[in-house]
Amino acid sequence: MEEAAPTLSPQEARRHYQANADKQDAQAWYEDEAFRVLIACSDFALANDVLEAGCGTGRLAEILLRDHLPSNARYTGIDIAPAMLARAGKRLAHFAPQVTLKPGDVTLGLTAGTAALDRVIATYLFDLLSPAHSRNLIGEFHRILRPDGLLCLTSLAPETSDGDTTILTQIWRLVQRRWPWAVGGCRPVELRPLLDDKIWKLVAHETVSPRGLTSEILVARKVRSDGTDGNHQH
Ligand SMILES: C[S@@+](CC[C@H](N)C(=O)[O-])C[C@H]1O[C@@H](n2cnc3c(N)ncnc32)[C@H](O)[C@@H]1O
């Protein structure tokens, strides 16, 4: 049986991302295409309350606030590394009235109220969380989303939608197993198995592989308590 890939503890992740916040934006070469697909599938123009877990330097938030969210929408970003939040604060200064940035470890639960948000986002966060932390966080996302609200995720993925594993993804996985710090602890993970189809309705699920590194994009709607997904066609 293949050995499970090592994961960073939240304390290790904090130390790593605190020390390497200045390098985070260099990941744009593989993140940007996934962001583009995620945005295209997530109806941000209809969102009022958005929470992003592991918001990093606020790169996605800036795109959303500038080009997609209504001008009265509220955005909250949480990150475990204060240096990330400091960068996000500078980047998002122009949108300050709409923005709240909070330090926090999302593996300990979220302080947002039940059914308080209409979008929750996590990009390249699940690839560094342990399987148990990932399951708990998905549960928390479900709790804080309103019925019909959207879960918007992207992570590094082991395979493309066609079932191919690219050479770069294979190399990345080998490096992560041997030197997890070299890739910020991020390993290719599957997001789809985290969702229980009784409480989530899949809206979009695809992969992109810019320059040969595969990411999975998954958007899912919180099913209402009556079992409908609230997305009726009239
Ligand atoms: C790979 S970076 C991705 C940043 C950003 N979402 C992006 O796509 O560019 C992971 C981010 O998650 C944050 N993070 C890691 N573990 C966390 C935790 N337990 N709670 C909150 N943030 C965490 C890190 O500090 C870092 O900013």
The ligand as a MOL file (V3000), in Angstrom:
LIG
                    3D

  0  0  0     0  0            999 V3000
M  V30 BEGIN CTAB
M  V30 COUNTS 27 29 0 0 0
M  V30 BEGIN ATOM
M  V30 1 C -0.6570 27.5180 -0.4410 0
M  V30 2 S -1.1220 28.9820 0.3800 0 CHG=1
M  V30 3 C -2.4950 29.5340 -0.6330 0
M  V30 4 C -2.8240 30.9850 -0.4280 0
M  V30 5 C -3.9640 31.5190 -1.2870 0
M  V30 6 N -5.2230 30.8900 -0.9540 0
M  V30 7 C -3.6660 31.3210 -2.7430 0
M  V30 8 O -4.3470 30.5140 -3.4060 0
M  V30 9 O -2.7470 31.9720 -3.2660 0 CHG=-1
M  V30 10 C -1.9430 28.3730 1.8200 0
M  V30 11 C -2.4220 29.4720 2.7400 0
M  V30 12 O -3.1830 28.8870 3.8010 0
M  V30 13 C -2.7530 29.4130 5.0320 0
M  V30 14 N -2.9930 28.3750 6.0440 0
M  V30 15 C -2.3580 27.1940 6.1680 0
M  V30 16 N -2.8730 26.4860 7.1870 0
M  V30 17 C -3.8650 27.2390 7.7090 0
M  V30 18 C -4.7750 27.0700 8.7860 0
M  V30 19 N -4.7660 25.9580 9.5300 0
M  V30 20 N -5.6640 28.0590 9.0610 0
M  V30 21 C -5.6900 29.2010 8.3100 0
M  V30 22 N -4.8420 29.4190 7.2740 0
M  V30 23 C -3.9540 28.4570 6.9730 0
M  V30 24 C -1.2960 29.7500 4.8210 0
M  V30 25 O -0.8060 30.6960 5.7420 0
M  V30 26 C -1.2990 30.2580 3.3900 0
M  V30 27 O -1.5790 31.6290 3.3190 0
M  V30 END ATOM
M  V30 BEGIN BOND
M  V30 1 1 1 2
M  V30 2 1 2 3
M  V30 3 1 2 10
M  V30 4 1 3 4
M  V30 5 1 4 5
M  V30 6 1 5 6
M  V30 7 1 5 7
M  V30 8 2 7 8
M  V30 9 1 7 9
M  V30 10 1 10 11
M  V30 11 1 11 12
M  V30 12 1 11 26
M  V30 13 1 12 13
M  V30 14 1 13 14
M  V30 15 1 13 24
M  V30 16 1 14 15
M  V30 17 1 14 23
M  V30 18 2 15 16
M  V30 19 1 16 17
M  V30 20 1 17 18
M  V30 21 2 17 23
M  V30 22 1 18 19
M  V30 23 2 18 20
M  V30 24 1 20 21
M  V30 25 2 21 22
M  V30 26 1 22 23
M  V30 27 1 24 25
M  V30 28 1 24 26
M  V30 29 1 26 27
M  V30 END BOND
M  V30 END CTAB
M  END
